[in-house]
Amino acid sequence: MPVPNLREKVDHQSVTSPATVLDYRDQTDLDPAPETVVLSYQRAVAEHVRVSTDTTTQPHAGSSWDLHALDDTDGRVAVAEGFGIGAPMTAIVMERLLAHGTERFVVVGHVGSLQPDVRLGSAIVADGAIRDEGTSYHYLPDDEPARATPAVRDQLVDAAERAGEETRVGPTWTTDALYRETAVEIEHYRDEGVLAVDMEAAAVFAIAQFHGVEAGALFTVSDHLTTDGWEAHFDDTAEHLVRLLDVVSETVS
């Protein structure tokens, strides 16, 4: 069965929209609407933003997640956190923020390396993503690649390298099924030159392409996947993740 079931849907307007929710919640404006939103998935970033960064937390349509505008960017950059992981919830967050006027999204998060020479703690800037999740297919035809915005990609590469991060650029593999990453897939994508596996990039790029806005993704390698097994070091890479957040906020502001 294809995803979506009716492939022609990509040529039609949606009946449902975030604007309806904003109107229902009597919140049609986010003042000021952040130009850039960092999509954050790990606790280390959320704690850094809440404890060590001067921010203004902005209300938004009765949602359960938080949006923190960074004061040193005069509100132009904000961090969204607390909404969990994966493509479907990321899409909801992006759509709400797009309705307010956000023009750029940057993922900052963990990624699992598929390549033996991509070391723990190194940075990966995704220039595109293999679409092995479901959300992107509701935004783009199945034969259209999910790609980062070139200008944002280049900004992230330059910023990471200037910050002294060991940086690689290339595609990631986006999947919905964290615990169904198999040896045959790992071998296939490794041999194709895919750098790492994540759970959101393809959807973020597809949504941005659909709406005509910008998107990028900057990851830190938190674990390694091989055909022999999985080696996780999530807690050991928190410092790298926080540093990447600082790199992004300085670059896109």
CYANA upper distance limits for C-alpha pairs under 8 A (distance plus 0.5 A):
  1 MET  CA      5 ASN  CA      7.31
  2 PRO  CA      6 LEU  CA      8.48
  2 PRO  CA      7 ARG  CA      8.24
  3 VAL  CA      7 ARG  CA      7.72
  3 VAL  CA    134 GLY  CA      7.21
  3 VAL  CA    137 TYR  CA      6.72
  3 VAL  CA    138 HIS  CA      8.20
  4 PRO  CA      9 LYS  CA      8.36
  4 PRO  CA    134 GLY  CA      8.45
  4 PRO  CA    137 TYR  CA      6.76
  4 PRO  CA    138 HIS  CA      6.74
  7 ARG  CA    141 PRO  CA      7.98
  8 GLU  CA     12 HIS  CA      7.88
  9 LYS  CA     13 GLN  CA      8.43
  9 LYS  CA    138 HIS  CA      7.96
 10 VAL  CA    138 HIS  CA      6.99
 10 VAL  CA    139 TYR  CA      6.55
 10 VAL  CA    140 LEU  CA      6.77
 10 VAL  CA    141 PRO  CA      7.01
 16 THR  CA     20 THR  CA      7.91
 17 SER  CA     21 VAL  CA      7.72
 18 PRO  CA     22 LEU  CA      6.75
 18 PRO  CA     95 GLU  CA      6.70
 18 PRO  CA     96 ARG  CA      5.91
 18 PRO  CA     99 ALA  CA      6.85
 19 ALA  CA     23 ASP  CA      6.59
 19 ALA  CA     28 THR  CA      7.98
 19 ALA  CA     96 ARG  CA      8.19
 19 ALA  CA     99 ALA  CA      6.61
 20 THR  CA     24 TYR  CA      6.58
 21 VAL  CA     25 ARG  CA      6.62
 21 VAL  CA     61 ALA  CA      7.83
 22 LEU  CA     26 ASP  CA      6.53
 22 LEU  CA     27 GLN  CA      5.57
 22 LEU  CA     28 THR  CA      5.87
 22 LEU  CA     61 ALA  CA      6.22
 22 LEU  CA     96 ARG  CA      8.50
 23 ASP  CA     27 GLN  CA      6.44
 23 ASP  CA     28 THR  CA      6.38
 25 ARG  CA     61 ALA  CA      6.05
 25 ARG  CA     62 GLY  CA      7.49
 26 ASP  CA     61 ALA  CA      8.19
 27 GLN  CA     60 HIS  CA      7.68
 27 GLN  CA     61 ALA  CA      6.42
 28 THR  CA    100 HIS  CA      7.78
 29 ASP  CA     33 ALA  CA      8.11
 29 ASP  CA    100 HIS  CA      6.57
 30 LEU  CA     58 GLN  CA      8.16
 30 LEU  CA     59 PRO  CA      8.20
 30 LEU  CA     60 HIS  CA      7.48
 30 LEU  CA    100 HIS  CA      6.49
 32 PRO  CA     75 GLY  CA      7.30
 32 PRO  CA     76 ARG  CA      8.42
 33 ALA  CA     75 GLY  CA      8.31
 33 ALA  CA     76 ARG  CA      8.03
 33 ALA  CA    100 HIS  CA      6.56
 33 ALA  CA    101 GLY  CA      6.50
 33 ALA  CA    102 THR  CA      6.73
 34 PRO  CA     69 ALA  CA      7.70
 34 PRO  CA     75 GLY  CA      6.40
 34 PRO  CA     76 ARG  CA      5.10
 34 PRO  CA     77 VAL  CA      5.92
 34 PRO  CA     78 ALA  CA      6.51
 34 PRO  CA    101 GLY  CA      8.08
 34 PRO  CA    102 THR  CA      6.15
 35 GLU  CA     76 ARG  CA      5.59
 35 GLU  CA     77 VAL  CA      6.64
 35 GLU  CA    101 GLY  CA      7.80
 35 GLU  CA    102 THR  CA      5.28
 35 GLU  CA    103 GLU  CA      5.82
 35 GLU  CA    104 ARG  CA      6.74
 36 THR  CA     76 ARG  CA      6.80
 36 THR  CA     77 VAL  CA      5.32
 36 THR  CA     78 ALA  CA      6.93
 36 THR  CA    102 THR  CA      6.58
 36 THR  CA    103 GLU  CA      6.64
 36 THR  CA    104 ARG  CA      5.07
 36 THR  CA    105 PHE  CA      6.16
 36 THR  CA    106 VAL  CA      8.01
 36 THR  CA    252 VAL  CA      7.71
 36 THR  CA    253 SER  CA      8.34
 37 VAL  CA     77 VAL  CA      6.25
 37 VAL  CA     78 ALA  CA      5.36
 37 VAL  CA     79 VAL  CA      6.04
 37 VAL  CA     80 ALA  CA      7.12
 37 VAL  CA    102 THR  CA      7.66
 37 VAL  CA    104 ARG  CA      6.88
 37 VAL  CA    105 PHE  CA      5.51
 37 VAL  CA    106 VAL  CA      6.90
 38 VAL  CA     77 VAL  CA      7.99
 38 VAL  CA     78 ALA  CA      6.70
 38 VAL  CA     79 VAL  CA      5.17
 38 VAL  CA     80 ALA  CA      6.59
 38 VAL  CA    105 PHE  CA      6.36
 38 VAL  CA    106 VAL  CA      5.31
 38 VAL  CA    107 VAL  CA      6.28
 38 VAL  CA    108 VAL  CA      7.15
 39 LEU  CA     79 VAL  CA      6.73
 39 LEU  CA     80 ALA  CA      5.76
 39 LEU  CA     81 GLU  CA      7.12
 39 LEU  CA     90 THR  CA      8.44
 39 LEU  CA    105 PHE  CA      7.43
 39 LEU  CA    106 VAL  CA      6.52
 39 LEU  CA    107 VAL  CA      5.30
 39 LEU  CA    108 VAL  CA      6.70
 40 SER  CA     45 VAL  CA      7.24
 40 SER  CA     46 ALA  CA      7.79
 40 SER  CA     79 VAL  CA      7.30
 40 SER  CA     80 ALA  CA      6.50
 40 SER  CA     81 GLU  CA      5.65
 40 SER  CA     82 GLY  CA      8.44
 40 SER  CA    107 VAL  CA      6.95
 40 SER  CA    108 VAL  CA      6.11
 40 SER  CA    109 GLY  CA      6.72
 41 TYR  CA     45 VAL  CA      8.21
 41 TYR  CA     81 GLU  CA      6.82
 41 TYR  CA     82 GLY  CA      7.75
 41 TYR  CA     83 PHE  CA      8.07
 41 TYR  CA     84 GLY  CA      6.74
 41 TYR  CA     85 ILE  CA      6.39
 41 TYR  CA    108 VAL  CA      8.06
 41 TYR  CA    109 GLY  CA      6.52
 42 GLN  CA     46 ALA  CA      7.27
 42 GLN  CA    109 GLY  CA      6.96
 42 GLN  CA    110 HIS  CA      7.98
 43 ARG  CA     47 GLU  CA      6.57
 44 ALA  CA     48 HIS  CA      6.64
 44 ALA  CA    238 ALA  CA      6.24
 44 ALA  CA    241 LEU  CA      7.90
 44 ALA  CA    242 VAL  CA      7.40
 45 VAL  CA     49 VAL  CA      6.67
 45 VAL  CA    238 ALA  CA      8.34
 45 VAL  CA    241 LEU  CA      7.34
 45 VAL  CA    242 VAL  CA      6.15
 45 VAL  CA    245 LEU  CA      7.82
 46 ALA  CA     50 ARG  CA      6.65
 46 ALA  CA     81 GLU  CA      6.79
 46 ALA  CA     82 GLY  CA      8.12
 47 GLU  CA     51 VAL  CA      6.34
 47 GLU  CA     52 SER  CA      8.27
 48 HIS  CA     52 SER  CA      5.67
 48 HIS  CA     53 THR  CA      7.10
 48 HIS  CA    242 VAL  CA      7.43
 49 VAL  CA     53 THR  CA      5.48
 49 VAL  CA     54 ASP  CA      8.17
 49 VAL  CA     55 THR  CA      7.93
 49 VAL  CA     68 HIS  CA      8.16
 49 VAL  CA     79 VAL  CA      8.36
 50 ARG  CA     55 THR  CA      8.09
 53 THR  CA     70 LEU  CA      7.92
 54 ASP  CA     70 LEU  CA      6.79
 54 ASP  CA     71 ASP  CA      6.15
 54 ASP  CA     72 ASP  CA      7.85
 55 THR  CA     68 HIS  CA      6.20
 55 THR  CA     69 ALA  CA      5.82
 55 THR  CA     70 LEU  CA      5.11
 55 THR  CA     71 ASP  CA      5.57
 56 THR  CA     68 HIS  CA      6.02
 56 THR  CA     69 ALA  CA      5.58
 56 THR  CA     70 LEU  CA      7.15
 56 THR  CA     71 ASP  CA      7.11
 57 THR  CA     66 ASP  CA      7.61
 57 THR  CA     67 LEU  CA      6.22
 57 THR  CA     68 HIS  CA      4.87
 57 THR  CA     69 ALA  CA      6.65
 58 GLN  CA     66 ASP  CA      8.00
 58 GLN  CA     67 LEU  CA      6.11
 58 GLN  CA     68 HIS  CA      6.67
 58 GLN  CA     69 ALA  CA      7.50
 59 PRO  CA     66 ASP  CA      8.29
 59 PRO  CA     67 LEU  CA      7.86
 60 HIS  CA     67 LEU  CA      8.39
 64 SER  CA     82 GLY  CA      7.93
 64 SER  CA     83 PHE  CA      7.57
 65 TRP  CA     80 ALA  CA      7.70
 65 TRP  CA     81 GLU  CA      6.48
 65 TRP  CA     82 GLY  CA      5.18
 65 TRP  CA     83 PHE  CA      5.54
 66 ASP  CA     80 ALA  CA      6.21
 66 ASP  CA     81 GLU  CA      5.97
 66 ASP  CA     82 GLY  CA      6.52
 66 ASP  CA     83 PHE  CA      8.36
 67 LEU  CA     78 ALA  CA      6.91
 67 LEU  CA     79 VAL  CA      6.12
 67 LEU  CA     80 ALA  CA      4.99
 67 LEU  CA     81 GLU  CA      7.10
 68 HIS  CA     78 ALA  CA      5.68
 68 HIS  CA     79 VAL  CA      5.62
 68 HIS  CA     80 ALA  CA      6.98
 69 ALA  CA     74 ASP  CA      8.42
 69 ALA  CA     75 GLY  CA      5.45
 69 ALA  CA     76 ARG  CA      7.76
 69 ALA  CA     77 VAL  CA      6.41
 69 ALA  CA     78 ALA  CA      4.48
 69 ALA  CA     79 VAL  CA      6.94
 70 LEU  CA     74 ASP  CA      7.32
 70 LEU  CA     75 GLY  CA      6.07
 70 LEU  CA     76 ARG  CA      7.99
 70 LEU  CA     77 VAL  CA      6.33
 70 LEU  CA     78 ALA  CA      6.04
 70 LEU  CA     79 VAL  CA      8.06
 71 ASP  CA     75 GLY  CA      6.23
 73 THR  CA     77 VAL  CA      6.55
 73 THR  CA    249 SER  CA      8.37
 73 THR  CA    253 SER  CA      6.30
 76 ARG  CA    253 SER  CA      6.88
 77 VAL  CA    249 SER  CA      7.19
 77 VAL  CA    252 VAL  CA      8.02
 77 VAL  CA    253 SER  CA      6.69
 83 PHE  CA     89 MET  CA      7.30
 83 PHE  CA     90 THR  CA      8.18
 83 PHE  CA     93 VAL  CA      8.50
 84 GLY  CA     89 MET  CA      7.79
 85 ILE  CA     89 MET  CA      7.62
 85 ILE  CA     90 THR  CA      7.84
 85 ILE  CA    199 MET  CA      7.83
 85 ILE  CA    200 GLU  CA      8.21
 86 GLY  CA     90 THR  CA      6.90
 86 GLY  CA    176 ASP  CA      7.03
 86 GLY  CA    199 MET  CA      5.65
 86 GLY  CA    200 GLU  CA      5.93
 87 ALA  CA     91 ALA  CA      6.62
 87 ALA  CA    133 GLU  CA      7.97
 87 ALA  CA    134 GLY  CA      8.39
 87 ALA  CA    135 THR  CA      6.65
 87 ALA  CA    176 ASP  CA      7.72
 87 ALA  CA    199 MET  CA      6.86
 87 ALA  CA    200 GLU  CA      5.27
 87 ALA  CA    201 ALA  CA      8.43
 87 ALA  CA    203 ALA  CA      6.26
 87 ALA  CA    204 VAL  CA      8.12
 88 PRO  CA     92 ILE  CA      7.11
 88 PRO  CA    135 THR  CA      6.57
 89 MET  CA     93 VAL  CA      6.84
 90 THR  CA     94 MET  CA      6.64
 90 THR  CA    200 GLU  CA      7.67
 90 THR  CA    203 ALA  CA      8.38
 90 THR  CA    204 VAL  CA      7.91
 91 ALA  CA     95 GLU  CA      6.52
 91 ALA  CA    135 THR  CA      8.15
 91 ALA  CA    203 ALA  CA      7.62
 91 ALA  CA    204 VAL  CA      7.68
 91 ALA  CA    207 ILE  CA      7.78
 92 ILE  CA     96 ARG  CA      6.74
 93 VAL  CA     97 LEU  CA      6.81
 94 MET  CA     98 LEU  CA      6.43
 94 MET  CA    105 PHE  CA      8.48
 94 MET  CA    207 ILE  CA      8.48
 95 GLU  CA     99 ALA  CA      6.70
 96 ARG  CA    100 HIS  CA      7.21
 97 LEU  CA    101 GLY  CA      6.91
 97 LEU  CA    102 THR  CA      6.07
 98 LEU  CA    102 THR  CA      5.50
 98 LEU  CA    103 GLU  CA      7.47
103 GLU  CA    213 VAL  CA      5.84
103 GLU  CA    214 GLU  CA      6.83
104 ARG  CA    213 VAL  CA      6.51
104 ARG  CA    214 GLU  CA      5.10
104 ARG  CA    215 ALA  CA      6.06
105 PHE  CA    204 VAL  CA      8.28
105 PHE  CA    208 ALA  CA      8.44
105 PHE  CA    214 GLU  CA      6.85
105 PHE  CA    215 ALA  CA      5.20
105 PHE  CA    216 GLY  CA      6.98
106 VAL  CA    215 ALA  CA      6.11
106 VAL  CA    216 GLY  CA      5.25
106 VAL  CA    217 ALA  CA      5.78
106 VAL  CA    218 LEU  CA      7.78
106 VAL  CA    248 VAL  CA      8.46
107 VAL  CA    201 ALA  CA      7.84
107 VAL  CA    216 GLY  CA      6.87
107 VAL  CA    217 ALA  CA      4.91
107 VAL  CA    218 LEU  CA      6.48
107 VAL  CA    219 PHE  CA      8.03
108 VAL  CA    217 ALA  CA      6.71
108 VAL  CA    218 LEU  CA      5.67
108 VAL  CA    219 PHE  CA      6.08
108 VAL  CA    241 LEU  CA      7.91
108 VAL  CA    244 LEU  CA      7.56
108 VAL  CA    245 LEU  CA      7.05
109 GLY  CA    218 LEU  CA      7.46
109 GLY  CA    219 PHE  CA      5.50
109 GLY  CA    220 THR  CA      6.91
109 GLY  CA    241 LEU  CA      7.21
110 HIS  CA    198 ASP  CA      8.04
110 HIS  CA    219 PHE  CA      5.95
110 HIS  CA    220 THR  CA      5.70
110 HIS  CA    221 VAL  CA      6.42
110 HIS  CA    222 SER  CA      6.11
110 HIS  CA    234 PHE  CA      8.23
110 HIS  CA    241 LEU  CA      8.01
111 VAL  CA    196 ALA  CA      6.71
111 VAL  CA    197 VAL  CA      6.35
111 VAL  CA    198 ASP  CA      5.81
111 VAL  CA    219 PHE  CA      6.41
111 VAL  CA    220 THR  CA      6.57
111 VAL  CA    221 VAL  CA      5.54
111 VAL  CA    222 SER  CA      6.37
111 VAL  CA    223 ASP  CA      7.41
112 GLY  CA    196 ALA  CA      5.71
112 GLY  CA    197 VAL  CA      5.65
112 GLY  CA    198 ASP  CA      7.21
112 GLY  CA    221 VAL  CA      6.26
112 GLY  CA    222 SER  CA      6.47
112 GLY  CA    223 ASP  CA      5.19
112 GLY  CA    224 HIS  CA      5.80
112 GLY  CA    225 LEU  CA      6.96
113 SER  CA    118 VAL  CA      6.84
113 SER  CA    119 ARG  CA      8.20
113 SER  CA    120 LEU  CA      8.50
113 SER  CA    195 LEU  CA      6.53
113 SER  CA    196 ALA  CA      4.73
113 SER  CA    197 VAL  CA      7.05
113 SER  CA    221 VAL  CA      6.60
113 SER  CA    222 SER  CA      8.26
113 SER  CA    223 ASP  CA      6.70
113 SER  CA    224 HIS  CA      5.25
113 SER  CA    225 LEU  CA      6.58
114 LEU  CA    118 VAL  CA      8.28
114 LEU  CA    186 ILE  CA      7.15
114 LEU  CA    189 TYR  CA      8.10
114 LEU  CA    190 ARG  CA      6.06
114 LEU  CA    194 VAL  CA      7.58
114 LEU  CA    195 LEU  CA      6.04
114 LEU  CA    196 ALA  CA      5.34
114 LEU  CA    197 VAL  CA      7.54
114 LEU  CA    224 HIS  CA      6.84
114 LEU  CA    225 LEU  CA      5.94
114 LEU  CA    226 THR  CA      7.07
115 GLN  CA    190 ARG  CA      6.55
115 GLN  CA    193 GLY  CA      8.37
115 GLN  CA    194 VAL  CA      8.25
115 GLN  CA    195 LEU  CA      6.32
115 GLN  CA    196 ALA  CA      7.69
118 VAL  CA    122 SER  CA      7.41
118 VAL  CA    168 ARG  CA      8.28
118 VAL  CA    195 LEU  CA      8.08
118 VAL  CA    221 VAL  CA      8.33
119 ARG  CA    221 VAL  CA      7.46
120 LEU  CA    220 THR  CA      8.29
120 LEU  CA    221 VAL  CA      5.59
120 LEU  CA    222 SER  CA      6.40
120 LEU  CA    223 ASP  CA      7.14
120 LEU  CA    224 HIS  CA      8.08
120 LEU  CA    233 HIS  CA      8.44
120 LEU  CA    237 THR  CA      8.20
121 GLY  CA    220 THR  CA      6.06
121 GLY  CA    221 VAL  CA      5.47
121 GLY  CA    222 SER  CA      6.79
121 GLY  CA    237 THR  CA      6.23
121 GLY  CA    240 HIS  CA      6.65
122 SER  CA    165 GLU  CA      7.00
122 SER  CA    166 GLU  CA      5.60
122 SER  CA    167 THR  CA      6.59
122 SER  CA    168 ARG  CA      8.35
122 SER  CA    220 THR  CA      6.15
122 SER  CA    221 VAL  CA      6.11
122 SER  CA    240 HIS  CA      8.47
123 ALA  CA    160 ALA  CA      7.89
123 ALA  CA    165 GLU  CA      6.78
123 ALA  CA    166 GLU  CA      6.39
123 ALA  CA    167 THR  CA      5.14
123 ALA  CA    168 ARG  CA      6.80
123 ALA  CA    218 LEU  CA      7.40
123 ALA  CA    219 PHE  CA      6.08
123 ALA  CA    220 THR  CA      5.12
123 ALA  CA    221 VAL  CA      6.92
124 ILE  CA    167 THR  CA      6.16
124 ILE  CA    168 ARG  CA      5.38
124 ILE  CA    169 VAL  CA      6.26
124 ILE  CA    170 GLY  CA      7.98
124 ILE  CA    195 LEU  CA      8.42
124 ILE  CA    218 LEU  CA      6.30
124 ILE  CA    219 PHE  CA      5.55
124 ILE  CA    220 THR  CA      6.70
124 ILE  CA    221 VAL  CA      7.82
125 VAL  CA    153 ARG  CA      7.26
125 VAL  CA    156 LEU  CA      7.37
125 VAL  CA    157 VAL  CA      6.94
125 VAL  CA    167 THR  CA      7.76
125 VAL  CA    168 ARG  CA      6.77
125 VAL  CA    169 VAL  CA      5.35
125 VAL  CA    170 GLY  CA      7.14
125 VAL  CA    216 GLY  CA      8.32
125 VAL  CA    217 ALA  CA      6.36
125 VAL  CA    218 LEU  CA      5.18
125 VAL  CA    219 PHE  CA      6.90
126 ALA  CA    148 ALA  CA      7.43
126 ALA  CA    153 ARG  CA      7.85
126 ALA  CA    169 VAL  CA      6.38
126 ALA  CA    170 GLY  CA      5.72
126 ALA  CA    171 PRO  CA      5.72
126 ALA  CA    172 THR  CA      6.69
126 ALA  CA    201 ALA  CA      8.42
126 ALA  CA    216 GLY  CA      7.64
126 ALA  CA    217 ALA  CA      6.06
126 ALA  CA    218 LEU  CA      7.10
126 ALA  CA    219 PHE  CA      8.42
127 ASP  CA    147 ARG  CA      6.43
127 ASP  CA    148 ALA  CA      5.57
127 ASP  CA    149 THR  CA      8.33
127 ASP  CA    150 PRO  CA      8.04
127 ASP  CA    153 ARG  CA      6.92
127 ASP  CA    169 VAL  CA      7.04
127 ASP  CA    170 GLY  CA      5.78
127 ASP  CA    171 PRO  CA      6.00
127 ASP  CA    216 GLY  CA      8.18
127 ASP  CA    217 ALA  CA      8.44
128 GLY  CA    145 PRO  CA      7.99
128 GLY  CA    146 ALA  CA      6.12
128 GLY  CA    147 ARG  CA      4.49
128 GLY  CA    148 ALA  CA      5.91
128 GLY  CA    170 GLY  CA      7.44
128 GLY  CA    171 PRO  CA      5.25
128 GLY  CA    172 THR  CA      7.08
128 GLY  CA    201 ALA  CA      8.27
128 GLY  CA    202 ALA  CA      7.70
128 GLY  CA    205 PHE  CA      8.10
129 ALA  CA    145 PRO  CA      8.13
129 ALA  CA    146 ALA  CA      6.18
129 ALA  CA    147 ARG  CA      6.95
129 ALA  CA    171 PRO  CA      5.62
129 ALA  CA    172 THR  CA      5.22
129 ALA  CA    173 TRP  CA      5.98
129 ALA  CA    174 THR  CA      6.72
129 ALA  CA    201 ALA  CA      6.66
129 ALA  CA    202 ALA  CA      5.41
129 ALA  CA    205 PHE  CA      8.46
130 ILE  CA    145 PRO  CA      8.21
130 ILE  CA    146 ALA  CA      7.71
130 ILE  CA    171 PRO  CA      7.64
130 ILE  CA    172 THR  CA      6.70
130 ILE  CA    173 TRP  CA      5.08
130 ILE  CA    174 THR  CA      6.25
130 ILE  CA    202 ALA  CA      6.99
131 ARG  CA    136 SER  CA      7.45
131 ARG  CA    145 PRO  CA      8.31
131 ARG  CA    146 ALA  CA      7.57
131 ARG  CA    173 TRP  CA      7.41
131 ARG  CA    174 THR  CA      6.33
131 ARG  CA    175 THR  CA      7.85
131 ARG  CA    202 ALA  CA      6.04
131 ARG  CA    203 ALA  CA      8.31
132 ASP  CA    173 TRP  CA      7.46
132 ASP  CA    174 THR  CA      5.99
132 ASP  CA    175 THR  CA      5.38
132 ASP  CA    176 ASP  CA      7.75
133 GLU  CA    174 THR  CA      6.68
133 GLU  CA    175 THR  CA      5.24
133 GLU  CA    176 ASP  CA      5.54
133 GLU  CA    199 MET  CA      8.26
133 GLU  CA    202 ALA  CA      8.20
133 GLU  CA    203 ALA  CA      8.29
134 GLY  CA    138 HIS  CA      8.01
134 GLY  CA    176 ASP  CA      7.92
135 THR  CA    139 TYR  CA      7.85
135 THR  CA    203 ALA  CA      6.34
136 SER  CA    140 LEU  CA      6.66
136 SER  CA    202 ALA  CA      6.90
136 SER  CA    203 ALA  CA      5.13
136 SER  CA    204 VAL  CA      8.46
136 SER  CA    206 ALA  CA      5.96
136 SER  CA    207 ILE  CA      7.48
137 TYR  CA    141 PRO  CA      6.77
137 TYR  CA    142 ASP  CA      6.51
139 TYR  CA    206 ALA  CA      6.73
139 TYR  CA    207 ILE  CA      6.67
139 TYR  CA    210 PHE  CA      6.54
140 LEU  CA    144 GLU  CA      6.86
140 LEU  CA    206 ALA  CA      6.81
140 LEU  CA    210 PHE  CA      7.32
146 ALA  CA    202 ALA  CA      6.02
146 ALA  CA    203 ALA  CA      8.17
146 ALA  CA    205 PHE  CA      5.88
146 ALA  CA    206 ALA  CA      5.75
146 ALA  CA    209 GLN  CA      8.35
147 ARG  CA    202 ALA  CA      8.05
147 ARG  CA    205 PHE  CA      6.06
147 ARG  CA    206 ALA  CA      7.82
148 ALA  CA    152 VAL  CA      7.81
148 ALA  CA    153 ARG  CA      6.82
148 ALA  CA    205 PHE  CA      6.17
148 ALA  CA    214 GLU  CA      8.15
148 ALA  CA    215 ALA  CA      6.12
148 ALA  CA    216 GLY  CA      5.56
148 ALA  CA    217 ALA  CA      7.88
149 THR  CA    153 ARG  CA      6.59
149 THR  CA    205 PHE  CA      8.39
149 THR  CA    214 GLU  CA      6.04
149 THR  CA    215 ALA  CA      5.98
149 THR  CA    216 GLY  CA      6.70
150 PRO  CA    154 ASP  CA      6.62
151 ALA  CA    155 GLN  CA      6.74
152 VAL  CA    156 LEU  CA      6.71
152 VAL  CA    214 GLU  CA      7.63
152 VAL  CA    215 ALA  CA      7.10
152 VAL  CA    216 GLY  CA      6.14
153 ARG  CA    157 VAL  CA      6.77
153 ARG  CA    216 GLY  CA      6.18
153 ARG  CA    217 ALA  CA      8.00
154 ASP  CA    158 ASP  CA      6.66
155 GLN  CA    159 ALA  CA      6.58
155 GLN  CA    251 THR  CA      7.35
155 GLN  CA    252 VAL  CA      8.35
156 LEU  CA    160 ALA  CA      6.50
156 LEU  CA    216 GLY  CA      8.30
156 LEU  CA    218 LEU  CA      7.43
156 LEU  CA    247 VAL  CA      8.50
156 LEU  CA    248 VAL  CA      7.39
156 LEU  CA    251 THR  CA      7.82
157 VAL  CA    161 GLU  CA      6.65
157 VAL  CA    167 THR  CA      7.68
157 VAL  CA    169 VAL  CA      8.08
158 ASP  CA    162 ARG  CA      6.58
159 ALA  CA    163 ALA  CA      6.66
159 ALA  CA    247 VAL  CA      6.62
159 ALA  CA    248 VAL  CA      7.92
159 ALA  CA    251 THR  CA      6.91
160 ALA  CA    164 GLY  CA      7.03
160 ALA  CA    165 GLU  CA      5.87
160 ALA  CA    166 GLU  CA      8.28
160 ALA  CA    167 THR  CA      7.21
160 ALA  CA    244 LEU  CA      7.78
160 ALA  CA    247 VAL  CA      7.03
161 GLU  CA    165 GLU  CA      5.81
161 GLU  CA    166 GLU  CA      7.33
161 GLU  CA    167 THR  CA      6.92
163 ALA  CA    247 VAL  CA      7.62
170 GLY  CA    194 VAL  CA      7.27
170 GLY  CA    195 LEU  CA      6.72
171 PRO  CA    193 GLY  CA      8.32
171 PRO  CA    194 VAL  CA      5.73
171 PRO  CA    195 LEU  CA      6.51
171 PRO  CA    196 ALA  CA      7.95
172 THR  CA    194 VAL  CA      6.03
172 THR  CA    195 LEU  CA      6.10
172 THR  CA    196 ALA  CA      5.39
172 THR  CA    197 VAL  CA      5.92
172 THR  CA    198 ASP  CA      7.23
172 THR  CA    201 ALA  CA      8.16
173 TRP  CA    189 TYR  CA      8.05
173 TRP  CA    194 VAL  CA      7.28
173 TRP  CA    195 LEU  CA      8.43
173 TRP  CA    196 ALA  CA      6.70
173 TRP  CA    197 VAL  CA      5.08
173 TRP  CA    198 ASP  CA      6.62
173 TRP  CA    199 MET  CA      8.49
173 TRP  CA    202 ALA  CA      8.42
174 THR  CA    197 VAL  CA      6.31
174 THR  CA    198 ASP  CA      5.37
174 THR  CA    199 MET  CA      5.35
174 THR  CA    200 GLU  CA      6.65
174 THR  CA    201 ALA  CA      6.76
174 THR  CA    202 ALA  CA      6.34
175 THR  CA    197 VAL  CA      7.85
175 THR  CA    198 ASP  CA      6.99
175 THR  CA    199 MET  CA      5.61
175 THR  CA    200 GLU  CA      8.20
176 ASP  CA    199 MET  CA      6.32
177 ALA  CA    181 GLU  CA      7.43
178 LEU  CA    199 MET  CA      8.22
181 GLU  CA    185 GLU  CA      7.24
181 GLU  CA    186 ILE  CA      7.63
182 THR  CA    186 ILE  CA      6.72
182 THR  CA    227 THR  CA      8.26
183 ALA  CA    187 GLU  CA      6.55
183 ALA  CA    226 THR  CA      7.61
183 ALA  CA    227 THR  CA      5.03
183 ALA  CA    228 ASP  CA      7.96
184 VAL  CA    188 HIS  CA      6.63
184 VAL  CA    227 THR  CA      7.94
185 GLU  CA    189 TYR  CA      6.60
186 ILE  CA    190 ARG  CA      6.37
186 ILE  CA    225 LEU  CA      7.67
186 ILE  CA    226 THR  CA      7.04
186 ILE  CA    227 THR  CA      6.89
187 GLU  CA    191 ASP  CA      6.56
187 GLU  CA    226 THR  CA      8.05
187 GLU  CA    227 THR  CA      6.96
188 HIS  CA    192 GLU  CA      6.79
189 TYR  CA    193 GLY  CA      6.88
189 TYR  CA    194 VAL  CA      5.81
190 ARG  CA    194 VAL  CA      5.98
190 ARG  CA    195 LEU  CA      7.48
200 GLU  CA    204 VAL  CA      6.74
201 ALA  CA    205 PHE  CA      6.61
201 ALA  CA    217 ALA  CA      7.22
202 ALA  CA    206 ALA  CA      6.54
203 ALA  CA    207 ILE  CA      6.49
204 VAL  CA    208 ALA  CA      6.67
204 VAL  CA    215 ALA  CA      7.41
205 PHE  CA    209 GLN  CA      6.60
205 PHE  CA    215 ALA  CA      6.42
205 PHE  CA    216 GLY  CA      7.80
206 ALA  CA    210 PHE  CA      6.59
207 ILE  CA    211 HIS  CA      6.73
208 ALA  CA    212 GLY  CA      6.30
208 ALA  CA    213 VAL  CA      5.45
208 ALA  CA    214 GLU  CA      6.30
208 ALA  CA    215 ALA  CA      6.55
209 GLN  CA    213 VAL  CA      6.91
209 GLN  CA    214 GLU  CA      7.99
218 LEU  CA    244 LEU  CA      7.89
219 PHE  CA    241 LEU  CA      8.12
219 PHE  CA    244 LEU  CA      8.30
220 THR  CA    237 THR  CA      7.93
220 THR  CA    240 HIS  CA      7.08
220 THR  CA    241 LEU  CA      6.53
220 THR  CA    244 LEU  CA      8.26
221 VAL  CA    237 THR  CA      8.10
222 SER  CA    232 ALA  CA      7.01
222 SER  CA    233 HIS  CA      5.82
222 SER  CA    234 PHE  CA      5.48
222 SER  CA    236 ASP  CA      8.12
222 SER  CA    237 THR  CA      6.40
223 ASP  CA    230 TRP  CA      7.82
223 ASP  CA    231 GLU  CA      6.06
223 ASP  CA    232 ALA  CA      4.81
223 ASP  CA    233 HIS  CA      5.93
223 ASP  CA    234 PHE  CA      7.25
224 HIS  CA    230 TRP  CA      6.41
224 HIS  CA    231 GLU  CA      5.69
224 HIS  CA    232 ALA  CA      7.03
225 LEU  CA    229 GLY  CA      6.60
225 LEU  CA    230 TRP  CA      5.22
225 LEU  CA    231 GLU  CA      7.02
226 THR  CA    230 TRP  CA      6.92
233 HIS  CA    237 THR  CA      7.26
234 PHE  CA    238 ALA  CA      7.58
237 THR  CA    241 LEU  CA      6.92
238 ALA  CA    242 VAL  CA      6.81
239 GLU  CA    243 ARG  CA      6.76
240 HIS  CA    244 LEU  CA      6.78
241 LEU  CA    245 LEU  CA      6.98
242 VAL  CA    246 ASP  CA      7.00
243 ARG  CA    247 VAL  CA      6.75
244 LEU  CA    248 VAL  CA      6.67
245 LEU  CA    249 SER  CA      6.70
246 ASP  CA    250 GLU  CA      6.68
247 VAL  CA    251 THR  CA      6.64
248 VAL  CA    252 VAL  CA      6.58
249 SER  CA    253 SER  CA      6.47
